[in-house]
Amino acid sequence: MKYKIRDWVKKYNGYEFVGEVRAAFTKTTGETRYVVEEGKSGMLHIFNENQLVPFNGKLVYCETCQLYHYAMD
């Protein structure tokens, strides 16, 4: 498997989804799937391996707007 649990990834196209890999498994068809927990809301989403790329940033809390934002290292 390309990603391990605790790796940070992002969906590379379409809507923004950045989060931590919480589970990785292989379907009975042999296809790999990843459960990713979105960093801001905690929502879980299942992705194909080819939908994800590594995320080398971090989640930071903004005191001004009291929201979380993604920052690149």
C-alpha positions in Angstrom: 0.0 0.0 0.0 1.2 3.4 -0.9 0.1 5.2 2.3 0.2 4.1 5.9 -2.0 4.9 8.8 -1.1 8.4 10.2 0.1 9.7 6.8 -1.3 13.0 5.8 -2.8 13.2 2.3 -5.0 15.4 0.2 -7.4 14.8 -2.6 -5.6 16.1 -5.7 -8.5 17.4 -7.7 -12.1 18.6 -7.3 -13.2 19.6 -3.8 -10.6 20.2 -1.1 -10.1 17.3 1.3 -7.0 17.1 3.5 -6.6 14.7 6.3 -5.0 11.8 8.0 -5.2 8.2 6.8 -7.1 6.3 9.6 -7.5 2.9 7.8 -6.2 1.2 4.7 -7.7 -2.0 3.3 -8.0 -4.1 0.2 -11.4 -5.0 -1.3 -12.2 -8.5 -2.4 -11.5 -7.3 -5.9 -7.9 -6.4 -4.9 -8.4 -2.7 -5.1 -6.9 -0.6 -2.3 -9.0 1.9 -0.3 -8.1 4.5 2.3 -10.3 6.0 5.0 -9.2 9.6 5.5 -10.2 11.7 8.5 -10.6 15.4 7.3 -8.4 17.6 9.5 -10.8 20.4 10.1 -14.2 18.7 10.6 -13.2 15.1 11.4 -15.4 13.8 8.6 -14.4 10.4 7.3 -14.2 9.6 3.5 -13.1 6.5 1.6 -10.8 7.2 -1.3 -9.1 5.2 -4.1 -5.3 5.3 -4.0 -5.2 7.3 -7.3 -7.3 10.1 -5.8 -4.7 11.0 -3.2 -1.3 12.7 -3.0 1.0 13.3 0.0 0.3 16.4 2.0 3.4 18.0 3.5 1.8 20.8 5.3 0.1 21.1 8.7 -3.2 22.1 10.2 -3.0 25.3 12.3 -5.5 27.1 14.4 -6.1 30.8 13.6 -6.8 32.9 16.7 -8.1 35.8 14.6 -10.9 33.9 12.8 -11.1 31.0 15.2 -10.9 28.4 12.4 -8.4 25.8 11.3 -6.4 26.4 8.1 -3.8 24.4 6.2 -0.3 25.7 6.0 2.5 24.3 3.9 5.9 23.6 5.5 
